[in-house]
Structure formats: C-alpha cells, structure tokens
Amino acid sequence: MRTGTKIITLDNGYHLWTRCVGHGEIKLLCLHGGPGGTHEYWENFGDELADLGVEVYMYDQLGSFYSDQPDYSDPEIAAKYLTYDYFLGEVEEVRQKLGLDNFYLIGQSWGGLLVQLYAAKYGQHLKGAIISSMVDEIDEYVQSVNQCRLDTLGPDKVHYMEEIEAENRLDDPTYQSYVDILNAEYVDRKQPEAIRHVASTMATAVYGVFQGDNEFVITGKLKDWHFRKHLSEIKVPTLLTFGEHETMPLATARTMAEKIPHARLVTTPNGGHHHMIDNAPVYFQHLKQFIQDVETGNFNA
C-alpha cells in the first residue's frame, strides 16, 4: 500500500477508513483504544519511526470516527458487531486486505486487548506484539481505578460518585467534573491540543457497551475480561509498555511479563494512560529499541 488513505470494504459490506504513513520494509499495524476511539494518536508514528524504515498502518474500527457507523440501536446489529469475536475478526480481515504478514501489531488500551487475542490466535502472522496500557485481568484494573479515585478525590467525593453511579445519573455535572479531574491526572496528563475537536469523536455507542460512561467505572462487557490463562499462548516477542502514572496497575503488567513466554516490560515516567503523548521521547525510545532488537535477533526476554 502506498502512503495515504484507503477505504477498504469488509466482507460484511461495511467500509473502514485506513491510512499508511512512512516507508520501509518493517510493517506496523496500529489498533486504537476505546473501544470507539480513533486512529489519531498513531499519526506521528511514521515520523518517529522513520529512521528504522517502518511503514505504519492505522484504521478506525467499525463504528469509529471516519469508518462506517452501523445502527447499533438495532438489537440484531448490536448483537452481531459489538462483540470481542467481531473486533478480533476485523483485525485479521484488515490484515488480509492491507496485504500484511510478518508484521508488528501494536494496540493501546482496548487495542491492547485485541493484540492479546490476536497474538494468541493468529500469532503465525506476527513478528512482534506491543501491548500498550492494557491488562489481562479486569478485576485488577477495577481495584486500580478505585484506588486512583480515592487518592485523587478523597473519600467524600468518591462516595458522591458511587451514589451517582448507583442511581445511574452519570450525566450529573458534578460527577462529570470529577471524571475530568481523574482524566487529567491518569489518562491525558499532557492535555494535548493537537487531538482535540470541536465535537466529540468518541463512538459512545461502542464505548458504552464495552466500558460504560468513563474510564473509572466499568459497567459493560469489559467487566468479564479475563485472559490470564491464555497469556502462555502468545509466543512472539512481546513489548508491554505502561505509563508510570496511569489507570492500569503496574503490578498486573509485571505478572503479564512473567506469564507471556517472550515479554519485556517497560514503563514511561510521568506517563498516563496515553503515555505515547505524555512522554513521547521515552515511549518511542522503548518502542524503537524493541523493534531494533527483534529485527537484529537481539531480543532476549
């Protein structure tokens, strides 16, 4: 694929927006988070990895931003497409339609969940996997975000949030102001201007089904995410990269590094959940070292 934008048609008839940046023999496919987020935090990866000769492929998943928006209010459509299996299969179909093989797969947050699934099932296509800020056990994440809430807001405000959540009044302005404080502390610490928009780009219909209202409460399908017993099925060299000040617990990351046969764990100082933005120099130093080590046969987990 030449550098630029390409619309691909899936076998189900829907269309996905894809983009390729950079040039080289090394191929990297990027999976955004959310679910329901966008490709945007991958946009500078071509420039950052140019000296390694990396072609960077990104896309908006079904329901997100530039790609088709199914009518998820239709129960049949929601049941068919708002599933782990659908989004895993979508990754494999995108790989095929972009002509990728022997490539690196990177995923942020929800995208990191998809990397785990993909590497375990389709690892024969991968040269390496990068799991960015995603755990294998959601219960440990819940414990972590509850502690984040308490550490940052204190018991009174957390109690208020819990009351609002119990009453399902998550649009409460005070509640949302507390979520904003937490996001600034643990998710987007740098608060970048470059990826802000006048209107929200989050596909809330997708996000709500899997996550819920925000990063600090899980009411959707992700509450059933338990993958630890499958980590040993990930056979390719794997980079685990986490921010040192984020929602995902580093204790869980260390467990993952022990369970995945060929894994390396790195952390980004002062990095939140989006540590590729919060502390880009360190993030890309780690990523480039991993790719170089795999390419030269010097990766030793």
N, C-alpha and C positions, 0 to 999 in steps of 0.2 A: 504493500500500500504506500502510495506517495504521501508526503506530508500534506496535511489538510483535513478537511471534514468530509465524512462519507456517511450517508444514511443507508443502513442495512435493513433488509426486510427479513423478519423472522419467519420460520415455517408456520407460525400461528397467524401470520398476516399483519402483525403489528410492526412498527418501524422504530429503530433505535438510532439515535444520534451518536456518532463516533468521531474521534479525531486522533490524528497521528502527528506528533511533533518530534523533531530530532532525526538524526540519520546514523545508521551504523548496523553492525551485524548482531548486536545484542538487542533482544526484544523484551520489553516490559509492558505487561498489561495491568491496568490500574482499576481497582474496584472501590467506588466511593462508599461512604457510610450512610447512616440514617437509621433504617432504610428510608429512602425518599430524599436523600441529599442530592448533591450534584458532583460533577467531574471537576469543579473549579480549582480545588486545592492541588490538582495534578498539573495545572497549566504550565508551571515553570520547571517541571521535571526534565524536559528536553534540554533546556539551557543548563540546568545544574549538572546533568549527567553527560553533557556534550563531549567532554574530554575522554570519556570512556567509549564513545561510539554507541550510544543507546537510542533506539527508536522507542518512543513512549506512546502507548496506545491507551486511550481512555474512552469511556462512554457513559451516558446517562442510562441507568437501568429503567426498565419498563415502569411507567408511571411518574418518572422524574424529569423535571425541567424540560429539555429540548426533545425528549423522546415521547412516544405516543402515551396518551393518558386514557387508559381503559375506564369504563364506567363502573367503578368499584361499588357503587350503590346497588348494582345488580348482584344479588347473592350468588348466582352461578359464576359470574366473572370473578368475584372476590374469592370464592372457594377454589377456583382453578388457578388463579395467578398470585394470590397473596399467601404463598407457601414457601417453605425452605426449598422443597424439591424444584419448584418452578425457577427460583432465582439461581440455584445451582446449575440446573439445566441450561439456563440462559447464558451463564458464563461459558459453558462448553460450546454452545451454539455460536456465540460471539467469537470464540477462539477459532472455530472452524471457518466461519465466514470471513474473518480477517486473515486467514491463512497462517496462523501462528502455530509453532511447535518448538519444543526445546527452548522454552521461554521462561522468563521470570514473572511471577504473579504477586502483586502487592495489593493489600486491602487495608483500609482504615476503618476501625470500629466494626460496624456491620459488615463492611467489606472484608475485614479480618476474619470474621466468622465464615464468610464464603470461601476464603482462602483455606481455612482448616478443612471444610467439607470437600473442596475441590482437590486439595493435595492428597487427602486420604483416598478419594475415589478415582481421580484422574491423574495421579502423580506421574504416570509414564510420559506425560506431555511436558513436564516441568523440568527446568534446570535448577530452579531455586524458588523458595516461597518466602514472602515477607509479610508477617502478621504485625500490623501496626495498631497498638492500643485496642486489643480485643482479647478477652479472657475465654477460657474453655468451660467455666462453671459460673452460671449467672448468679447463684446464691452468694458467692463470694463478692461479686460486683455489688449486689444489693447491700451487703454489710458495709462495703467500702463507701458507697454514696451516702448511706445513712450516717456514717461517721463524718464524712465531708460536710453534710448539712449541720451536724451538731457542732463541729469545730468552727465553722464559719459563722453560723447564725445564732448559736446558743439554744438552750432548751426551750425557752418561751416561744421563739419564732418557729422552731421545729414543731412544737406542739400545735401551733396555729396551722402550719402546713398539713399536719396529719389530720386535723379536724376538717379542713377544706377538702382533702382527698377523700375522707370518709363520707363527706356529703356530696362528693362528685361535683364540686363547684370550682373546677380548675381554671376557669376564666376570671376568677376573683383578682382584681388589680393588685391587691397587697400580696397575694400568693405569687403572682407572676413577677412582681418586683423582687421577691426573694429568689426566684428562679434566675432572674437576670444577674443578681449578685453572685450566685453559685456558678453560672456560666462564665462570668468574667474571672472567677478565681480558678476554675478547674478545666474549662473547655477551651475558650478562646482568650487566653491570657493577654495576648498582644492586641486583641481587638482590631484586626486589620481592616483598613478602609477598602483595600483592593477588591474584596469579595463581598462587599455589602451591596444591597439592591434597594430600590425604592419599594418594591413589593417583595414579599417573602418568596423564596424559591423552593422551600421545603414542600415535598409532596405529603401533606399531612394525612391524606387517606391511607397512604402506605405506612408512614411512621406510626400513626395511631394504632394500627392493627398489630404491629410488632412490638413497639416500645410503649407508647402511651402519650401523655401530654408533654413530657420533657425528659431530660437525661437523668433526673433524680428521682424518678418513680417509674416502676415497670408494671404495667397492667396488661400488656399484650402477650403475644406468642413467645417473645423472648424469655418470659419467666420460666419457660420449660427448656431452656438451652443448657444441655449437659453433655459435654463431648469428651470428657477426660479419658474414658476407656478406649477412645478411638485415636488418641494422640500418637500411639505407637505405630499407627498405620501411615503416618506421614514420614516417608523415607528420604525425601530430598533435603538438601541443605536448607535450613530454615533460619531466618533472622526474626527475632522477636524484639520489637522496638517500642518502648513506652516512655511517656513523659514522667518526670520525677514528681510532678505535682498535678496529678490528673485523677479522673474518676476511677480508672481501672487499677485494682490493687497490685502492687509490685510483688507481693508475696505469691499471688497466683501466677504472675509471669515467671517467677523463679521455679514454681512447680512445673509449669509448662516446659521450661527449658530442660528440666530433668526428664520429663516423660517423652518428649519428641527425640527420636534417636540422634539426629544430627542438627542440633539447635545452638544458636548463640543469642544471648540476651544482652541488649544494650539499652541504656536509659539516657534521656535528654534532660540536663539540668534546666530548671525553671520552665520546663515544658509542660503544658497542659495536655488535654486530650488531642488537640491539633498541634502537636509539637513540631511538625514539619514547617509550621508558620511561626510558632512562638520562639523557637531557637533553631532556625534553619541551618546555620553553619554546622552545628553539632549533628543534627539529624542527617544531613547529606554526607557528612564525613563518615558516619556509621554505615549508611547505605552504600556508598561508593566502595568502602573497604570490603564489605560483604561481597559485592558483585565482583570486585577485583580478585578476591580470594577464591571464589568459586571458579572464575574464568581461568585462573592460573593453576588450579589444583591445589591451592594452599589453604583451603577451608578445613580447619580441624576443630570439630565441636568437642 
